Amino acid sequence: MNGPGIFSAVEDTDRAIVAALTADGRLSYTDLAERVGLSVSAVHQRVRRLEQRGVIHGYTAKVAYDAIDLPLAAFVAIRPFDPSQPDDAPEKLAHIPEIESCYSVAGDDFYLLLVRVAGPADLERVLQEIRTAANVTHRTTVVLSTPYEGRAPKVALSDPSSTAG
């Protein structure tokens, strides 16, 4: 249920709720209500409706990957050896837990994978597993540092002065 269709029908108050929860998914309904200028019960109803519509589809923790022994991140761009074969790489790779994200991309590559591992030997093993499982060629870029990631998106309001509805 991703895409502009879902969000285009969201009114400004809901957009303000989404923006606040994206910045801090642990906000209490009381704090959220204060930020968007609604009652706690109204905010609770709107959040539940946003979840049901698929606008909000989960809450996650931001993790210090070094602390859980996954300090090495790499982006792996893949494309099939034979482009005439079925485009089923995401399904063939879904069982590999080191792949955090899989993005379908435009350009020379078909998919961009975000991989997190403990070190170079693990990355080498995962790359071999990716090649074998999906019959793909790859280009790998190792992340040296991450100045920022997982930032809250700028959620535009149709009327910037309006946050309550």
C-alpha positions in Angstrom: 0.0 0.0 0.0 2.8 2.4 -0.6 2.7 5.3 -3.1 1.4 8.8 -3.5 -2.2 7.7 -3.7 -2.4 6.9 0.0 -0.8 10.1 1.2 -2.5 12.5 -1.3 -5.8 11.9 0.5 -4.3 12.6 3.9 -5.3 16.0 5.4 -3.0 18.4 7.1 -3.7 17.3 10.7 -2.9 13.7 9.7 0.2 14.9 8.0 1.2 16.7 11.2 0.6 13.4 13.1 2.7 11.4 10.6 5.5 14.0 10.8 5.6 13.9 14.6 5.5 10.1 14.8 8.2 9.8 12.1 10.5 12.0 14.2 9.6 10.2 17.5 7.6 7.0 17.2 7.4 6.7 21.0 5.4 9.9 21.5 2.5 9.4 23.9 -0.9 10.2 22.6 -0.9 13.1 25.1 2.3 14.6 23.7 1.1 14.0 20.2 -2.2 15.7 20.9 -0.4 18.7 22.3 1.8 19.0 19.2 -1.1 18.8 16.7 -3.7 20.7 18.7 -6.3 17.9 19.2 -7.7 16.0 22.1 -6.0 12.8 23.1 -9.0 10.7 22.0 -9.1 12.5 18.6 -5.4 11.8 18.1 -5.8 8.2 19.1 -8.6 7.7 16.6 -6.6 9.4 13.8 -3.5 7.3 14.5 -5.6 4.1 14.4 -7.2 5.2 11.1 -3.8 6.0 9.6 -2.6 2.5 10.6 -5.7 0.9 9.1 -5.2 2.8 5.9 -1.6 1.8 5.6 -0.2 5.3 5.9 1.5 4.2 9.2 2.6 0.6 8.8 4.9 0.0 11.8 7.1 1.4 14.5 10.8 0.6 14.8 13.7 1.2 17.0 16.8 3.1 15.8 19.7 0.8 16.6 23.4 1.4 17.2 24.7 -1.4 14.9 28.2 -1.3 16.4 26.6 -2.2 19.8 25.1 -5.4 18.3 28.2 -6.4 16.5 27.1 -5.4 13.0 29.5 -2.5 12.3 30.0 -3.1 8.6 27.3 -1.9 6.2 27.5 -2.2 2.4 25.3 -1.4 -0.5 25.1 -4.2 -3.0 23.8 -3.3 -6.5 22.6 -6.4 -8.3 21.4 -7.3 -11.8 20.7 -10.7 -13.3 23.2 -12.5 -15.5 20.4 -13.1 -17.9 17.8 -10.3 -17.9 15.4 -12.5 -19.9 14.9 -14.6 -16.8 12.1 -13.9 -14.3 12.6 -10.9 -12.1 12.4 -12.8 -8.8 15.6 -11.7 -7.0 13.8 -10.2 -4.0 12.0 -13.5 -3.3 15.2 -15.5 -3.8 17.1 -13.3 -1.4 14.4 -12.9 1.3 15.8 -15.7 3.4 19.2 -13.9 3.9 18.9 -12.1 7.2 21.9 -9.9 6.6 20.0 -8.0 3.9 18.3 -5.2 5.7 16.6 -3.6 2.7 16.0 -4.3 -0.9 15.2 -1.4 -3.3 14.0 -1.7 -6.9 16.0 0.9 -8.8 16.2 2.5 -12.2 19.4 2.5 -14.2 21.9 -0.2 -15.0 21.1 -2.3 -11.8 17.8 -3.9 -10.9 18.0 -3.8 -7.1 20.0 -2.1 -4.4 20.5 -4.1 -1.2 21.6 -2.7 2.2 23.6 -5.4 3.9 24.8 -5.3 7.6 27.5 -7.8 8.8 30.1 -8.2 11.5 33.2 -7.9 9.2 34.8 -8.4 5.8 34.7 -12.2 5.9 30.9 -12.1 6.6 30.4 -9.7 3.8 32.3 -12.0 1.4 30.1 -15.0 2.5 26.9 -13.0 2.1 28.0 -11.8 -1.4 28.6 -15.4 -2.4 25.2 -16.3 -1.0 23.5 -13.5 -3.0 25.2 -14.5 -6.2 24.3 -18.1 -5.8 20.7 -17.7 -4.6 19.6 -15.1 -7.2 22.0 -15.9 -10.1 23.1 -12.2 -10.3 26.2 -10.1 -10.7 26.9 -7.4 -8.2 28.7 -4.2 -7.4 29.5 -3.6 -3.8 30.1 -0.3 -2.0 31.3 -0.5 1.6 30.0 2.2 4.0 32.9 4.0 5.8 30.8 6.1 8.1 27.1 7.2 8.4 26.8 10.9 9.1 23.0 10.4 9.3 20.3 7.8 8.3 16.7 7.2 9.0 15.9 10.9 9.2 12.3 11.9 9.4 11.0 13.0 6.0 9.7 16.5 5.4 5.9 16.1 5.4 4.4 19.0 3.5 1.2 20.5 4.6 -1.1 22.0 2.0 -1.4 25.0 4.3 1.8 25.4 6.3 0.1 27.4 9.0 -2.5 24.7 9.6 -1.9 21.7 11.8 -5.3 21.2 13.4 -8.5 20.2 11.6 
